[in-house]
Amino acid sequence: MLVAHPSVTPADALRELDDVRLAHTDLVITSFGALLRQPALETIHWRLAIVDEAQAIKNPGARQTRQVKKLQARARIALTGTPVENRLSDLWSIFDFTHPGLLGSMKDFAGLSKRMEKAGHFGPLRSLVRPYILRRLKTDRNVIADLPEKTELKAWCHLSPVQAALYERTVKDLAAALDGADGIERKGIVLSYLMRLKQICNHPSQWLGDAAWKPEASGKFARLRELVDVIAAKQEKVLIFTQFRETTEPLAAFLGSLFGREGLILHGATPVGRRRALVKQFQEDELTPFFVLSLKAGGAGLNLTAASHVIHFDRWWNPAVENQATDRAFRIGQRRNVLVHKFVCRGTVEDRIDQLIEAKQQLVNDVLEGGEELRLTEMSDRELLDLVRLDIHCAQEN
């Protein structure tokens, strides 16, 4: 067996790796990143190629997807908990690896998926892929008999007066910015303002860029205080996910003041070796009550079953990414029931995006059990402003 990764095998040995050495190796384990640096792996005719976390090859044009598909093998297996993340083309790309040609060309499949979505009927696609998919759900007691329950809850939040004022001003600025904008410029404006609104929903300081981060200025911080009071009283542990790296440290400081003890932080700049130490500490140290993680860095590949609560402080557009993050706690080895708290500011773009997320999850179920992501940048000005407008009666407490 060979682990073709610099964390295990010295870099000099990897550079000298060739088809002669590989021909006498029964099993090779590598990562997507290391595969890009090991062209010798594509020269061997493997008996079996297994791709774990196969959602990583959902983009047909990505370099790592193209490299994976260069592997020559008699049989191929793709393992993933999220075969459809954003759109049906994700499924096409994975099947293009395991069963090239089964779903036709990418162009043909794009046309077919649009027709099925328009008709609201995915039966033909479901029938085509069903023989090649072995689907196992952790909620199936025939698969995992002793896994505890997972309960997902919406943690509704109100905006503070400061947040509401900033939010309304930003929506007005968006309307002005959209006037006369088109093409790439318009898409950039839309994405930029959507991000601003999400930041304002988290905390005014995140958008303003000041260092204040006063707890009373954010409705989400107020809701977090209420929730942590209950978690701390039960002496339970919690994971908090946010998509924004700049939010991790203020969140950790606030949580530390609530628990009376320090917790942990992990984001994209955390070294790999340090990550392993952080996971070990959280799993084994009873005095470490919380772990704040950026969604992209900590949402996959970590075993954090010491937590029985998961908080999504802000919502990602993609339910599959959120589910993967939740599964850091809700996985084999978990002995307690897991409560998942999804923070949503009422009457804001978060409220309406939450409805779109629910619709996207239904697309996955329609295909595998039985729409494509709504392209926000392609909405008309009126549709977009309706999406982001502030419902002040819902957004603020009476």
C-alpha positions as a LaTeX table, in Angstrom:
\begin{tabular}{lrrr}
\hline
Residue & $x$ (\AA) & $y$ (\AA) & $z$ (\AA) \\
\hline
Met1 & 0.00 & 0.00 & 0.00 \\
Leu2 & 1.14 & 3.54 & $-0.76$ \\
Val3 & $-0.21$ & 6.80 & 0.66 \\
Ala4 & 0.60 & 9.30 & $-2.08$ \\
His5 & 0.41 & 12.40 & 0.08 \\
Pro6 & 3.21 & 14.56 & 1.55 \\
Ser7 & 1.74 & 14.24 & 5.06 \\
Val8 & 2.75 & 10.56 & 5.03 \\
Thr9 & 5.24 & 9.98 & 2.22 \\
Pro10 & 8.33 & 12.23 & 1.89 \\
Ala11 & 8.17 & 14.72 & $-0.95$ \\
Asp12 & 11.35 & 13.30 & $-2.55$ \\
Ala13 & 9.79 & 9.83 & $-2.73$ \\
Leu14 & 6.65 & 11.25 & $-4.31$ \\
Arg15 & 8.67 & 13.08 & $-6.95$ \\
Glu16 & 10.38 & 9.81 & $-7.88$ \\
Leu17 & 7.10 & 7.91 & $-8.13$ \\
Asp18 & 6.75 & 6.23 & $-11.53$ \\
Asp19 & 4.74 & 3.55 & $-13.31$ \\
Val20 & 7.28 & 0.84 & $-12.38$ \\
Arg21 & 6.77 & 1.41 & $-8.65$ \\
Leu22 & 3.02 & 1.76 & $-9.07$ \\
Ala23 & 2.76 & $-1.47$ & $-11.07$ \\
His24 & 3.83 & $-3.36$ & $-7.94$ \\
Thr25 & 1.47 & $-1.48$ & $-5.62$ \\
Asp26 & $-1.93$ & $-2.98$ & $-4.87$ \\
Leu27 & $-3.49$ & 0.02 & $-3.17$ \\
Val28 & $-2.83$ & 3.75 & $-3.50$ \\
Ile29 & $-4.53$ & 6.35 & $-1.31$ \\
Thr30 & $-4.27$ & 10.01 & $-2.29$ \\
Ser31 & $-6.15$ & 13.31 & $-2.16$ \\
Phe32 & $-7.59$ & 15.46 & $-4.93$ \\
Gly33 & $-4.81$ & 18.00 & $-4.50$ \\
Ala34 & $-2.04$ & 15.39 & $-4.48$ \\
Leu35 & $-3.52$ & 13.69 & $-7.56$ \\
Leu36 & $-2.89$ & 16.87 & $-9.53$ \\
Arg37 & 0.81 & 16.57 & $-8.71$ \\
Gln38 & 1.08 & 12.83 & $-9.48$ \\
Pro39 & 0.67 & 12.33 & $-13.25$ \\
Ala40 & 2.10 & 8.82 & $-12.94$ \\
Leu41 & $-1.18$ & 7.68 & $-11.35$ \\
Glu42 & $-3.02$ & 8.16 & $-14.64$ \\
Thr43 & $-0.64$ & 5.86 & $-16.53$ \\
Ile44 & $-1.70$ & 2.73 & $-14.63$ \\
His45 & $-4.71$ & 0.59 & $-15.57$ \\
Trp46 & $-6.31$ & 0.14 & $-12.16$ \\
Arg47 & $-8.77$ & $-2.61$ & $-11.37$ \\
Leu48 & $-10.86$ & $-0.21$ & $-9.29$ \\
Ala49 & $-10.90$ & 3.55 & $-8.74$ \\
Ile50 & $-12.87$ & 4.85 & $-5.75$ \\
Val51 & $-13.56$ & 8.56 & $-5.32$ \\
Asp52 & $-14.68$ & 9.56 & $-1.82$ \\
Glu53 & $-16.49$ & 12.88 & $-1.30$ \\
Ala54 & $-17.36$ & 12.70 & $-5.00$ \\
Gln55 & $-19.22$ & 16.03 & $-4.87$ \\
Ala56 & $-15.71$ & 17.45 & $-5.33$ \\
Ile57 & $-15.94$ & 16.50 & $-9.02$ \\
Lys58 & $-19.34$ & 18.12 & $-9.59$ \\
Asn59 & $-17.85$ & 20.84 & $-11.81$ \\
Pro60 & $-16.94$ & 19.23 & $-15.16$ \\
Gly61 & $-14.61$ & 22.08 & $-16.09$ \\
Ala62 & $-12.62$ & 22.12 & $-12.86$ \\
Arg63 & $-9.00$ & 21.01 & $-13.05$ \\
Gln64 & $-9.34$ & 18.38 & $-10.34$ \\
Thr65 & $-12.44$ & 16.93 & $-12.02$ \\
Arg66 & $-10.60$ & 16.58 & $-15.32$ \\
Gln67 & $-7.64$ & 14.95 & $-13.54$ \\
Val68 & $-9.83$ & 12.42 & $-11.73$ \\
Lys69 & $-11.50$ & 11.46 & $-15.00$ \\
Lys70 & $-8.10$ & 10.69 & $-16.54$ \\
Leu71 & $-7.73$ & 7.72 & $-14.19$ \\
Gln72 & $-7.97$ & 4.43 & $-16.10$ \\
Ala73 & $-9.89$ & 1.70 & $-14.31$ \\
Arg74 & $-12.01$ & $-1.36$ & $-15.08$ \\
Ala75 & $-14.54$ & $-0.28$ & $-12.47$ \\
Arg76 & $-15.28$ & 3.01 & $-10.77$ \\
Ile77 & $-17.16$ & 3.88 & $-7.60$ \\
Ala78 & $-18.16$ & 7.35 & $-6.38$ \\
Leu79 & $-18.99$ & 7.86 & $-2.70$ \\
Thr80 & $-20.93$ & 10.95 & $-1.65$ \\
Gly81 & $-23.67$ & 12.01 & 0.68 \\
Thr82 & $-24.58$ & 14.89 & $-1.64$ \\
Pro83 & $-24.79$ & 13.78 & $-5.30$ \\
Val84 & $-26.82$ & 16.92 & $-6.09$ \\
Glu85 & $-25.68$ & 20.12 & $-4.40$ \\
Asn86 & $-26.73$ & 23.04 & $-6.58$ \\
Arg87 & $-28.12$ & 21.70 & $-9.84$ \\
Leu88 & $-28.71$ & 18.48 & $-11.74$ \\
Ser89 & $-25.48$ & 18.93 & $-13.69$ \\
Asp90 & $-23.71$ & 17.88 & $-10.45$ \\
Leu91 & $-25.21$ & 14.43 & $-10.93$ \\
Trp92 & $-24.19$ & 14.36 & $-14.59$ \\
Ser93 & $-20.54$ & 15.04 & $-13.75$ \\
Ile94 & $-20.37$ & 12.22 & $-11.18$ \\
Phe95 & $-22.01$ & 9.76 & $-13.60$ \\
Asp96 & $-19.62$ & 10.92 & $-16.32$ \\
Phe97 & $-16.89$ & 9.47 & $-14.08$ \\
Thr98 & $-18.62$ & 6.24 & $-13.06$ \\
His99 & $-20.65$ & 5.52 & $-16.24$ \\
Pro100 & $-19.49$ & 7.75 & $-19.09$ \\
Gly101 & $-22.23$ & 8.28 & $-21.66$ \\
Leu102 & $-25.11$ & 6.99 & $-19.54$ \\
Leu103 & $-26.64$ & 10.46 & $-19.19$ \\
Gly104 & $-25.59$ & 11.62 & $-22.65$ \\
Ser105 & $-23.47$ & 14.66 & $-23.31$ \\
Met106 & $-23.43$ & 17.58 & $-20.88$ \\
Lys107 & $-25.30$ & 19.71 & $-23.42$ \\
Asp108 & $-27.98$ & 17.06 & $-23.98$ \\
Phe109 & $-28.41$ & 16.52 & $-20.25$ \\
Ala110 & $-28.76$ & 20.26 & $-19.64$ \\
Gly111 & $-31.66$ & 20.38 & $-22.09$ \\
Leu112 & $-33.28$ & 17.30 & $-20.56$ \\
Ser113 & $-32.99$ & 18.62 & $-17.00$ \\
Lys114 & $-34.61$ & 21.93 & $-17.98$ \\
Arg115 & $-37.55$ & 20.11 & $-19.57$ \\
Met116 & $-37.99$ & 17.87 & $-16.52$ \\
Glu117 & $-37.83$ & 20.81 & $-14.14$ \\
Lys118 & $-40.38$ & 22.73 & $-16.18$ \\
Ala119 & $-42.71$ & 19.74 & $-16.14$ \\
Gly120 & $-42.00$ & 19.04 & $-12.46$ \\
His121 & $-41.53$ & 15.38 & $-13.33$ \\
Phe122 & $-38.20$ & 13.60 & $-12.76$ \\
Gly123 & $-39.44$ & 10.03 & $-13.24$ \\
Pro124 & $-37.40$ & 9.24 & $-16.40$ \\
Leu125 & $-34.13$ & 10.39 & $-14.80$ \\
Arg126 & $-34.90$ & 8.59 & $-11.55$ \\
Ser127 & $-35.55$ & 5.36 & $-13.43$ \\
Leu128 & $-32.33$ & 5.73 & $-15.42$ \\
Val129 & $-29.99$ & 6.28 & $-12.46$ \\
Arg130 & $-31.70$ & 4.07 & $-9.86$ \\
Pro131 & $-29.92$ & 0.81 & $-10.85$ \\
Tyr132 & $-26.54$ & 2.49 & $-10.32$ \\
Ile133 & $-27.19$ & 4.21 & $-6.99$ \\
Leu134 & $-27.01$ & 2.51 & $-3.61$ \\
Arg135 & $-28.49$ & 5.04 & $-1.23$ \\
Arg136 & $-28.19$ & 4.68 & 2.52 \\
Leu137 & $-29.68$ & 7.16 & 4.98 \\
Lys138 & $-28.45$ & 7.46 & 8.55 \\
Thr139 & $-32.07$ & 7.75 & 9.60 \\
Asp140 & $-32.73$ & 4.21 & 8.30 \\
Arg141 & $-32.69$ & 1.97 & 11.37 \\
Asn142 & $-31.97$ & $-1.03$ & 9.15 \\
Val143 & $-28.64$ & 0.57 & 8.27 \\
Ile144 & $-27.59$ & 2.11 & 11.60 \\
Ala145 & $-29.68$ & 0.81 & 14.45 \\
Asp146 & $-28.08$ & 2.77 & 17.28 \\
Leu147 & $-27.69$ & 6.27 & 15.81 \\
Pro148 & $-29.55$ & 8.84 & 17.96 \\
Glu149 & $-32.17$ & 11.25 & 16.63 \\
Lys150 & $-31.44$ & 14.48 & 14.79 \\
Thr151 & $-33.89$ & 17.38 & 15.17 \\
Glu152 & $-33.61$ & 20.49 & 13.00 \\
Leu153 & $-35.03$ & 23.74 & 14.35 \\
Lys154 & $-35.35$ & 27.25 & 12.96 \\
Ala155 & $-33.96$ & 29.78 & 15.42 \\
Trp156 & $-35.86$ & 32.89 & 14.36 \\
Cys157 & $-34.09$ & 36.15 & 15.08 \\
His158 & $-35.15$ & 39.81 & 15.04 \\
Leu159 & $-33.03$ & 42.70 & 13.81 \\
Ser160 & $-31.83$ & 45.32 & 16.26 \\
Pro161 & $-32.77$ & 48.93 & 15.43 \\
Val162 & $-29.22$ & 49.51 & 14.14 \\
Gln163 & $-29.42$ & 46.44 & 11.92 \\
Ala164 & $-32.84$ & 47.42 & 10.56 \\
Ala165 & $-31.67$ & 50.93 & 9.67 \\
Leu166 & $-28.54$ & 49.62 & 7.93 \\
Tyr167 & $-30.56$ & 46.97 & 6.11 \\
Glu168 & $-33.13$ & 49.45 & 4.76 \\
Arg169 & $-30.42$ & 51.85 & 3.63 \\
Thr170 & $-28.58$ & 49.03 & 1.84 \\
Val171 & $-31.73$ & 47.94 & $-0.02$ \\
Lys172 & $-32.20$ & 51.53 & $-1.22$ \\
Asp173 & $-28.56$ & 51.64 & $-2.33$ \\
Leu174 & $-29.09$ & 48.37 & $-4.22$ \\
Ala175 & $-32.10$ & 49.78 & $-6.06$ \\
Ala176 & $-30.05$ & 52.80 & $-7.12$ \\
Ala177 & $-27.07$ & 50.64 & $-8.16$ \\
Leu178 & $-29.26$ & 48.39 & $-10.33$ \\
Asp179 & $-30.58$ & 51.33 & $-12.32$ \\
Gly180 & $-29.05$ & 50.99 & $-15.76$ \\
Ala181 & $-26.68$ & 48.15 & $-14.84$ \\
Asp182 & $-26.54$ & 45.03 & $-16.98$ \\
Gly183 & $-24.42$ & 42.01 & $-17.85$ \\
Ile184 & $-21.41$ & 41.13 & $-15.73$ \\
Glu185 & $-21.57$ & 44.47 & $-13.93$ \\
Arg186 & $-25.13$ & 43.77 & $-12.76$ \\
Lys187 & $-24.26$ & 40.26 & $-11.55$ \\
Gly188 & $-21.38$ & 41.67 & $-9.53$ \\
Ile189 & $-23.66$ & 44.29 & $-7.97$ \\
Val190 & $-26.27$ & 41.70 & $-7.02$ \\
Leu191 & $-23.79$ & 39.31 & $-5.40$ \\
Ser192 & $-22.04$ & 42.13 & $-3.56$ \\
Tyr193 & $-25.25$ & 43.52 & $-2.08$ \\
Leu194 & $-26.58$ & 40.09 & $-1.14$ \\
Met195 & $-23.37$ & 39.54 & 0.81 \\
Arg196 & $-23.73$ & 42.94 & 2.52 \\
Leu197 & $-27.27$ & 42.13 & 3.61 \\
Lys198 & $-26.20$ & 38.78 & 5.02 \\
Gln199 & $-23.39$ & 40.47 & 6.94 \\
Ile200 & $-25.79$ & 43.04 & 8.37 \\
Cys201 & $-28.09$ & 40.22 & 9.51 \\
Asn202 & $-25.16$ & 38.73 & 11.42 \\
His203 & $-23.93$ & 41.91 & 13.10 \\
Pro204 & $-23.60$ & 45.58 & 12.06 \\
Ser205 & $-19.88$ & 45.49 & 12.88 \\
Gln206 & $-19.29$ & 42.83 & 10.27 \\
Trp207 & $-20.43$ & 45.14 & 7.48 \\
Leu208 & $-19.18$ & 48.40 & 9.02 \\
Gly209 & $-15.76$ & 46.91 & 9.65 \\
Asp210 & $-15.42$ & 48.40 & 13.12 \\
Ala211 & $-14.14$ & 46.44 & 16.08 \\
Ala212 & $-17.10$ & 47.05 & 18.37 \\
Trp213 & $-19.13$ & 43.84 & 17.97 \\
Lys214 & $-21.45$ & 44.85 & 20.79 \\
Pro215 & $-23.78$ & 41.93 & 21.61 \\
Glu216 & $-26.83$ & 44.19 & 21.99 \\
Ala217 & $-26.40$ & 45.46 & 18.41 \\
Ser218 & $-27.28$ & 42.08 & 16.89 \\
Gly219 & $-30.51$ & 40.10 & 17.10 \\
Lys220 & $-28.56$ & 36.94 & 16.36 \\
Phe221 & $-26.24$ & 37.52 & 19.31 \\
Ala222 & $-29.30$ & 37.97 & 21.52 \\
Arg223 & $-30.78$ & 34.70 & 20.23 \\
Leu224 & $-27.41$ & 32.99 & 20.70 \\
Arg225 & $-27.31$ & 34.13 & 24.33 \\
Glu226 & $-30.72$ & 32.54 & 24.98 \\
Leu227 & $-29.67$ & 29.27 & 23.37 \\
Val228 & $-26.28$ & 29.06 & 25.07 \\
Asp229 & $-27.87$ & 29.60 & 28.48 \\
Val230 & $-29.76$ & 26.34 & 27.96 \\
Ile231 & $-26.77$ & 24.45 & 26.51 \\
Ala232 & $-24.45$ & 25.57 & 29.31 \\
Ala233 & $-26.98$ & 24.65 & 31.99 \\
Lys234 & $-27.06$ & 21.10 & 30.59 \\
Gln235 & $-23.24$ & 21.02 & 30.35 \\
Glu236 & $-23.43$ & 20.07 & 26.68 \\
Lys237 & $-21.13$ & 21.01 & 23.79 \\
Val238 & $-21.92$ & 22.95 & 20.63 \\
Leu239 & $-20.52$ & 23.52 & 17.13 \\
Ile240 & $-21.13$ & 26.94 & 15.56 \\
Phe241 & $-20.70$ & 27.28 & 11.80 \\
Thr242 & $-20.40$ & 30.55 & 9.90 \\
Gln243 & $-19.43$ & 31.18 & 6.28 \\
Phe244 & $-17.44$ & 34.26 & 7.26 \\
Arg245 & $-13.94$ & 33.87 & 8.65 \\
Glu246 & $-14.04$ & 37.39 & 10.12 \\
Thr247 & $-17.00$ & 36.35 & 12.29 \\
Thr248 & $-15.26$ & 33.40 & 13.97 \\
Glu249 & $-13.21$ & 35.34 & 16.53 \\
Pro250 & $-15.98$ & 37.76 & 17.66 \\
Leu251 & $-18.31$ & 34.77 & 18.00 \\
Ala252 & $-15.73$ & 32.88 & 20.05 \\
Ala253 & $-15.15$ & 35.89 & 22.32 \\
Phe254 & $-18.90$ & 36.28 & 22.92 \\
Leu255 & $-19.39$ & 32.55 & 23.53 \\
Gly256 & $-16.45$ & 32.50 & 25.93 \\
Ser257 & $-18.12$ & 35.22 & 27.99 \\
Leu258 & $-21.36$ & 33.20 & 28.10 \\
Phe259 & $-19.82$ & 29.83 & 28.97 \\
Gly260 & $-17.21$ & 31.32 & 31.28 \\
Arg261 & $-14.59$ & 29.20 & 29.48 \\
Glu262 & $-12.66$ & 29.45 & 26.24 \\
Gly263 & $-13.53$ & 27.39 & 23.23 \\
Leu264 & $-11.87$ & 26.66 & 19.90 \\
Ile265 & $-11.72$ & 28.28 & 16.44 \\
Leu266 & $-10.99$ & 26.70 & 13.07 \\
His267 & $-10.92$ & 28.44 & 9.69 \\
Gly268 & $-9.10$ & 28.26 & 6.38 \\
Ala269 & $-5.82$ & 29.61 & 7.77 \\
Thr270 & $-5.60$ & 26.95 & 10.50 \\
Pro271 & $-2.64$ & 24.61 & 9.72 \\
Val272 & $-3.49$ & 20.95 & 9.08 \\
Gly273 & $-1.48$ & 19.74 & 12.07 \\
Arg274 & $-3.19$ & 22.25 & 14.33 \\
Arg275 & $-6.60$ & 21.07 & 13.13 \\
Arg276 & $-5.95$ & 17.54 & 14.35 \\
Ala277 & $-4.96$ & 18.89 & 17.76 \\
Leu278 & $-8.10$ & 21.04 & 17.95 \\
Val279 & $-10.36$ & 18.11 & 17.10 \\
Lys280 & $-8.64$ & 15.94 & 19.73 \\
Gln281 & $-9.04$ & 18.64 & 22.38 \\
Phe282 & $-12.73$ & 19.17 & 21.61 \\
Gln283 & $-13.45$ & 15.44 & 21.64 \\
Glu284 & $-11.55$ & 14.66 & 24.82 \\
Asp285 & $-11.50$ & 17.80 & 27.00 \\
Glu286 & $-14.73$ & 18.14 & 28.96 \\
Leu287 & $-13.89$ & 21.78 & 29.77 \\
Thr288 & $-13.95$ & 22.87 & 26.10 \\
Pro289 & $-17.61$ & 23.78 & 25.57 \\
Phe290 & $-17.75$ & 25.13 & 22.01 \\
Phe291 & $-16.07$ & 25.03 & 18.61 \\
Val292 & $-16.51$ & 27.88 & 16.10 \\
Leu293 & $-15.78$ & 26.77 & 12.53 \\
Ser294 & $-15.86$ & 28.44 & 9.15 \\
Leu295 & $-18.20$ & 26.43 & 6.95 \\
Lys296 & $-15.76$ & 25.73 & 4.13 \\
Ala297 & $-12.81$ & 24.77 & 6.33 \\
Gly298 & $-14.64$ & 22.78 & 9.00 \\
Gly299 & $-17.73$ & 21.55 & 7.20 \\
Ala300 & $-16.28$ & 18.23 & 6.01 \\
Gly301 & $-13.85$ & 15.55 & 7.10 \\
Leu302 & $-13.93$ & 16.17 & 10.85 \\
Asn303 & $-15.29$ & 13.91 & 13.58 \\
Leu304 & $-16.82$ & 16.11 & 16.30 \\
Thr305 & $-19.29$ & 13.80 & 18.00 \\
Ala306 & $-18.62$ & 15.37 & 21.42 \\
Ala307 & $-21.13$ & 18.05 & 20.38 \\
Ser308 & $-24.84$ & 17.46 & 20.73 \\
His309 & $-25.80$ & 20.89 & 19.34 \\
Val310 & $-25.01$ & 22.37 & 15.93 \\
Ile311 & $-25.69$ & 26.05 & 15.20 \\
His312 & $-25.70$ & 27.46 & 11.66 \\
Phe313 & $-25.16$ & 31.11 & 12.53 \\
Asp314 & $-25.69$ & 32.16 & 8.91 \\
Arg315 & $-27.20$ & 30.16 & 6.08 \\
Trp316 & $-25.30$ & 28.94 & 3.04 \\
Trp317 & $-27.19$ & 28.93 & $-0.26$ \\
Asn318 & $-26.63$ & 25.19 & $-0.52$ \\
Pro319 & $-28.44$ & 22.76 & 1.81 \\
Ala320 & $-25.98$ & 19.96 & 0.99 \\
Val321 & $-23.07$ & 22.00 & 2.40 \\
Glu322 & $-25.03$ & 22.69 & 5.58 \\
Asn323 & $-25.95$ & 19.02 & 5.93 \\
Gln324 & $-22.31$ & 18.01 & 5.59 \\
Ala325 & $-21.39$ & 20.44 & 8.34 \\
Thr326 & $-24.14$ & 19.07 & 10.59 \\
Asp327 & $-22.75$ & 15.60 & 10.00 \\
Arg328 & $-19.56$ & 16.53 & 11.87 \\
Ala329 & $-21.68$ & 15.80 & 14.97 \\
Phe330 & $-24.46$ & 13.60 & 13.62 \\
Arg331 & $-22.46$ & 10.57 & 12.56 \\
Ile332 & $-21.51$ & 7.06 & 13.65 \\
Gly333 & $-20.12$ & 7.30 & 17.18 \\
Gln334 & $-22.64$ & 9.89 & 18.33 \\
Arg335 & $-24.38$ & 8.74 & 21.52 \\
Arg336 & $-26.68$ & 11.69 & 22.19 \\
Asn337 & $-29.55$ & 13.18 & 20.25 \\
Val338 & $-28.40$ & 16.11 & 18.10 \\
Leu339 & $-30.25$ & 19.43 & 17.91 \\
Val340 & $-29.55$ & 21.57 & 14.83 \\
His341 & $-30.36$ & 25.28 & 15.17 \\
Lys342 & $-30.56$ & 27.31 & 11.96 \\
Phe343 & $-30.47$ & 31.06 & 12.60 \\
Val344 & $-32.75$ & 33.06 & 10.30 \\
Cys345 & $-33.60$ & 36.78 & 10.59 \\
Arg346 & $-37.33$ & 37.24 & 10.06 \\
Gly347 & $-38.56$ & 39.53 & 7.31 \\
Thr348 & $-35.16$ & 39.70 & 5.57 \\
Val349 & $-33.43$ & 38.10 & 2.61 \\
Glu350 & $-32.43$ & 35.27 & 4.99 \\
Asp351 & $-36.11$ & 34.47 & 5.53 \\
Arg352 & $-36.75$ & 34.21 & 1.79 \\
Ile353 & $-33.51$ & 32.37 & 1.01 \\
Asp354 & $-34.55$ & 29.82 & 3.64 \\
Gln355 & $-37.63$ & 29.09 & 1.52 \\
Leu356 & $-35.43$ & 28.63 & $-1.57$ \\
Ile357 & $-33.16$ & 26.24 & 0.36 \\
Glu358 & $-36.16$ & 24.10 & 1.28 \\
Ala359 & $-37.20$ & 24.00 & $-2.38$ \\
Lys360 & $-33.71$ & 22.95 & $-3.46$ \\
Gln361 & $-33.70$ & 20.08 & $-0.96$ \\
Gln362 & $-36.94$ & 18.89 & $-2.53$ \\
Leu363 & $-35.15$ & 18.67 & $-5.90$ \\
Val364 & $-32.69$ & 16.16 & $-4.43$ \\
Asn365 & $-35.54$ & 14.08 & $-3.05$ \\
Asp366 & $-37.46$ & 14.21 & $-6.34$ \\
Val367 & $-34.52$ & 12.84 & $-8.30$ \\
Leu368 & $-33.24$ & 10.23 & $-5.85$ \\
Glu369 & $-36.47$ & 9.15 & $-4.13$ \\
Gly370 & $-39.32$ & 9.77 & $-6.22$ \\
Gly371 & $-34.75$ & 22.64 & $-9.33$ \\
Glu372 & $-32.08$ & 23.75 & $-10.12$ \\
Glu373 & $-30.85$ & 26.61 & $-7.93$ \\
Leu374 & $-32.75$ & 29.79 & $-8.53$ \\
Arg375 & $-30.26$ & 32.07 & $-10.22$ \\
Leu376 & $-30.48$ & 35.15 & $-8.06$ \\
Thr377 & $-28.32$ & 37.20 & $-10.36$ \\
Glu378 & $-30.75$ & 36.60 & $-13.23$ \\
Met379 & $-33.84$ & 37.84 & $-11.41$ \\
Ser380 & $-35.46$ & 40.98 & $-12.71$ \\
Asp381 & $-34.90$ & 44.13 & $-10.66$ \\
Arg382 & $-38.43$ & 43.90 & $-9.29$ \\
Glu383 & $-38.06$ & 40.22 & $-8.30$ \\
Leu384 & $-34.72$ & 40.89 & $-6.65$ \\
Leu385 & $-35.93$ & 43.88 & $-4.66$ \\
Asp386 & $-38.96$ & 41.88 & $-3.53$ \\
Leu387 & $-36.55$ & 39.18 & $-2.35$ \\
Val388 & $-34.38$ & 41.50 & $-0.25$ \\
Arg389 & $-36.95$ & 44.05 & 0.95 \\
Leu390 & $-37.30$ & 44.41 & 4.70 \\
Asp391 & $-40.60$ & 43.44 & 6.31 \\
Ile392 & $-40.14$ & 45.72 & 9.31 \\
His393 & $-43.09$ & 44.23 & 11.23 \\
Cys394 & $-41.53$ & 40.75 & 11.11 \\
Ala395 & $-37.93$ & 41.86 & 11.41 \\
Gln396 & $-38.21$ & 43.73 & 14.69 \\
Glu397 & $-39.73$ & 42.76 & 18.02 \\
Asn398 & $-42.86$ & 44.61 & 18.97 \\
\hline
\end{tabular}
